């Protein structure tokens, strides 16, 4: 029997957590405390590195005295990598969003967490609910031992 909720975080949620903190960071804390299990894929980690390397994040990273490499290493230490499942292209606006869906399917995730309205508008993908960080935390709190 699985004990922790299996979660795949969309890149926007990871960036928000690592750069700004707040509710998305509570998911990182929950993973550190082993209340949730985080899953990702090589493609999602590549996207994370690309996004964190954007100039608009440089001042925030400098202020936090963190490098992109350090943030990637921190996150990589919390996730279990899966090879994304082969999926048919979805109707999402951004084709990169298919990567989070493919990883969730491969991970047999319980939840997909995204700050992207387009992803959350799906409601679920192959039976996996697409939720906000706050909704994920509410659901984890309801789990036994959560």
C-alpha positions, -999 to +999 in steps of 0.1 A: +000+000+000+013+034-009+017+058+020+024+092+004+004+111-023+023+109-056+025+143-072+039+158-105+046+195-103+043+216-135+075+237-141+056+269-133+049+256-098+085+244-092+098+278-103+074+296-080+084+274-051+121+277-056+122+314-065+094+329-045+084+304-018+048+307-005+022+280-010+041+262-038+072+259-015+050+242+010+049+213-015+087+212-015+085+211+023+059+183+022+082+163-001+112+169+023+090+156+052+079+126+030+042+136+031+042+136-006+063+119-033+074+141-061+080+128-096+095+145-126+111+136-159+143+145-177+123+168-201+107+186-171+141+191-155+155+205-187+125+229-189+131+239-153+168+247-160+158+267-191+132+287-173+153+294-142+181+306-165+159+335-179+173+369-172+141+380-153+150+355-125+187+366-121+181+394-096+160+371-074+185+343-075+214+367-068+194+381-038+189+346-025+225+338-032+215+307-052+225+295-086+204+277-112+225+247-107+220+247-069+182+250-074+181+222-099+203+200-076+180+208-047+149+198-066+165+168-083+172+154-048+135+155-040+121+139-071+120+104-085+126+105-123+103+087-146+105+082-184+074+100-197+046+079-211+038+082-247+006+102-250-014+117-278-010+154-281-036+172-260-056+203-267-034+224-245-022+258-258+014+251-249+027+217-263+053+217-235+025+211-211+021+176-225+054+168-207+038+172-173+009+150-184+032+123-197+053+123-166+022+121-144+009+091-164+043+074-161+045+081-124+010+069-118+005+102-100-024+110-077-023+147-086-009+171-112-001+205-097+000+235-120-003+272-118-013+272-155-050+278-160-049+258-193-036+227-175-060+231-145-089+237-169-085+200-180-099+191-145-081+158-149-060+138-173-065+101-176-081+102-142-054+123-125-068+155-111-051+188-122-051+211-092-035+242-077-007+241-051-032+251-024-057+224-034-029+198-034-020+208+002-057+206+012-059+171-002-026+160+014-038+173+048-069+150+045-047+119+039-040+097+069-007+109+083-010+141+062 
